Amino acid sequence: MVPFAGIANPEELVILRGAVDEFCGARGIVDLTRREDVAAVVLSLYSNGARTLEAIQAGLQTSVALQG
């Protein structure tokens, strides 16, 4: 599955995918549904102007959608 296909250019896809992989890897998230939740937040952050890995990571850290 490529959740970001058609949304970003290849370089941006590397950042988006890296953000999901890093966040999930650091938290031991392997469940596909949970990874898709993370991807949805990453996409929302990207759509709202977060264009760097650092900006996306900061947004993920404070995301209410991923709490709990």
C-alpha positions in Angstrom: 0.0 0.0 0.0 1.2 3.5 -0.9 -0.9 5.9 1.1 0.7 9.0 -0.4 0.8 8.2 -4.1 -0.4 11.0 -6.3 -0.2 13.5 -3.4 3.5 14.4 -3.3 6.5 14.3 -5.5 9.0 11.4 -5.1 11.3 13.4 -2.8 8.4 14.4 -0.5 7.2 10.7 -0.5 10.5 9.8 1.0 9.9 12.3 3.8 6.3 11.2 4.4 7.0 7.5 4.4 10.1 8.1 6.6 7.9 10.0 9.1 5.4 7.1 9.3 8.1 4.4 9.5 10.2 6.3 12.2 7.2 7.1 14.4 5.7 3.6 14.2 9.1 1.9 14.6 10.0 3.9 17.7 6.6 2.9 19.3 6.5 -0.7 18.1 3.4 0.0 16.0 3.0 -2.8 13.5 -0.8 -3.1 13.2 -1.8 -1.9 9.7 -4.8 0.0 10.9 -2.8 1.9 13.5 -0.1 2.6 10.8 -2.8 4.0 8.5 -3.9 6.3 11.4 -0.4 7.6 11.7 -0.2 8.0 7.9 -3.5 10.0 8.0 -2.0 12.4 10.6 1.2 12.7 8.6 -0.9 13.6 5.5 -2.9 16.1 7.4 0.3 17.7 8.8 1.7 17.8 5.2 -1.5 19.3 3.8 -1.3 22.0 6.5 2.2 23.1 5.6 4.6 20.7 7.4 7.1 20.0 4.6 10.2 18.7 6.5 10.7 15.5 8.5 11.4 17.6 11.6 8.1 19.6 11.2 6.1 16.4 10.7 7.8 14.7 13.6 7.0 17.7 15.9 3.4 17.5 14.7 3.2 13.8 15.4 4.5 14.3 18.9 1.6 16.7 19.7 -1.1 15.0 17.7 -4.3 14.5 19.7 -5.4 11.9 17.2 -2.5 9.6 18.2 -2.8 9.9 21.9 -3.7 6.8 23.9 
